[in-house]
Amino acid sequence: MFHLFYENTIIKCKYSLLTFLQANITLNHCFTKLINYNLNITNGFSNFTKEEEDMRKQKEKKMKKIILLLLFSTVMLSIFAGGAAEKETSDETNKVKTITYTVRHDSSNENVVSRMNMIIDGFKQLEKEDPKVHFEFNYLPKLEVNELAMQFHAGVEADFFFDEETATGSLVKGGIIQPVDWFATLPNVKDTLIPNVRELSIYDGHMYGVPIDMALGCLYANKKILSKLGWSSEEIETWPKRVQNGEWTFEDMAKTCKKAIDMGLVKYGFMLDGVDNAGTFGIAKSLGIEMYDREQNKLIFDRNSWLEFYKFWEEAVHEDMMIPKSLPNFEGTYNSFFKGDTLFFSDVSGYEYWRRNFDGDAEKEFPEYYEENFTQALIPSYRKGEPAQCAMKLRSMFVFSSVKGEKLDYLKKALNLSYLPENQVNNMLTMGKLSTIATTYDLQEIKDFKFASDTAYMTDYATIRSGHPDYNTKYSKYYRNQIEGVIVDNLSAIEAVDKLESELRFNIDADQIIFK
Amino acid sequence: MNYKINLRKKLYPLWFLLPFLIMISMFFGFPIILTGVMTFTDFDITYRPSFVGFKNYQKIAMDPNFFKILAITFTFTLVALAIIMLMSIVISILTQYFVKRKVARYAYRTIWLSMNALPSIIYAVVIRGVFSPYATSGANYICLKLGLIADPISWLNHFPLVLVIFTTGFLNGANGIIILSAAINSIPEDYYKAARVDGTTEWGIVTQVIIPLLKWPLMYLTVTNAISLISSYNYILLLTEGGPNLRTTTLSLYAYQNAFENSQFGYGAAISIFVVTISIALVLVLFKLFNFDEMIQPCRIDD
């Protein structure tokens, strides 16, 4: 708490301190004269008469009073000058109104910078439409939810920031963010926002995050290894469709992996980026596990579903050997797929990660290289005929609850402009993230971006992790702990489910979770 | 008047101590009191705590992971402590007693001290690389070549606690080496000469002269390292993050995770108070082992 007080005080006294220091130099001159005058008295000029002595003392008192008055005036003037400094700035800009938005921003993260640039483009267009207003941005460091809450409650104000959908519940519980239901009614958004995205953005009856972009957790496959396994070109081309229709399931995947490992074509059949990510969520969804009841805003624990989930891991790791036992601490999971050690890979950031780390021209050479060697599909269903799934990471912009009035109005207008398709393109092409606006995919540049156009259909099958405050901090952590237990500690599926149930009962309030 | 002068004299030292007392109160005392108060509340992300009595302490007792984590904490602390102390004693005696040349002694001390100069993250990255599950990683490569294993091992999955204990113990031994080296160098040569005249072997000199004379620094190192190990989790966090499946989670890490990852500040504070209590108990046990009461007895020989 002390450092917050310090930060605030220093910002507010910035101008006051500078002005005070300048005046202090002048005052030092006066003090020096006073001291010298006194030294002269004590060093030799002590032969004054009584009247002269009294006059000297009166002069001295008067001088001290003047100096103290000057000092006091300087301090008061400095404080006022510091406060007036900002007003002077706005006066100097000749009647153009300057509105400053404070953004919690991680400037080292390219994705965040790209998102911010998209928003800034909207504000720039707004400035052109309304030349009497000028927008500026003041950046504060991006913080984790807990520290954000602490600073928010300590009065360190900001206007908006970007985060994942899983943070929603905690932010709402802390009173930090406000609903943004108005977003879905903006002229450039109401008819173009992808319906599933609109649906998934709702938490506890309201939209709290402005959906900026998304990444889809699909299943990637190595085409060259599939053809070595005897798949024809047609089979490889139609594979995504067969997964989508529920014809190609996890069972087929397990058989394919086993064959590839037995033939020595790969080291690992199926890889995820550890157990800490949306990949495990995607598998859970394809197994039909429901973790969250949207209507009641409660978590759900269905014992039978979770038993099936852990049986899958038991078989995949210890029987079929489809997933390596080293998964929990495996370094370089992405590379193991990209370099051909793994047949299938599931993660949200696959394409984007490989493009950024490609040895060559990422813009020109990578798309062709990817097209030649890899393909992608939805996460297969567990049973034939059931729908395939896709996990989505939805990055949203959250607006602090303190933003009101004119600031909020301009933010709405700027967002409306940011969500024009042409303003969405840069973020997609630069970062490989997918736009939440359907009309963006009609643009030629995006049609030429093959990965985006090939995976756009997946948004209809996408589902996101719950925004409930106990999901990210507890539920997901506990179920992933038990995956590690099954893989590393050889826990049986029943032991894992029992452990998960006991942890959920202990740590989550009974009124926040439904046990089935 | 006399009592005023005496009072003033007694207060003089307090004036000099006052700035430091203020700092300690602000940065240690006040937070400790606040933490204690927090343990009786349901402080969470809403920052609107309400009084819940001893509920958090009851929760500790009923936590299904508590005893497992407590066992891991004691194992981690005691084994890492043993490694630190053994390493400190052996290396300081080898380099300061058996090595006669001064330049060589300084060189050894510098090498061990330089280990503290690098940040923990660098060691963590190196350890993760050496013990990664690939066949070409350092540990797997050597073991495969020597025929000790048939297939590469995922060391961080199968031996996470061992790795974390050895990393912490090995990298925290440097401080002990410096202190014990200085203590050994301060032992008068006459003691060694007298022992040799009595026919004591080198091993006898080590066990009957050097180690007994190192009792104070050994006690200091044991107590400070014990307290530090109970509350530290930096290498655990960097190497395994407390996993897999809580196998390397200690109480202090558990307190941190509950407070800052689960937003259960009250519960996290209660666990941290419990950690402090264990530290105090451990320190009292160590004082008893070292016969601290006897050590602080005034000398019976008049000067």
Interface residues (C-beta under 8 A of the other chain):
Chain A: F2 E144 V145 N146 A149 M150 H153 S170 K173 G174 G175 P324 K325 S326 P328 N329 F330 E331 G332 P469 T473 K474 K477 N481 Q482 E484 G485 I487 V488 D489 K499 S502 E503 F506 N507
Chain B: M26 D44 I45 T46 Y47 M62 D63 P64 N65 R128 G129 S132 P133 Y134 S154 L156 N157 H158 P160 T240 G243 P244 N245 L246 R247 F260 E261 N262 S263
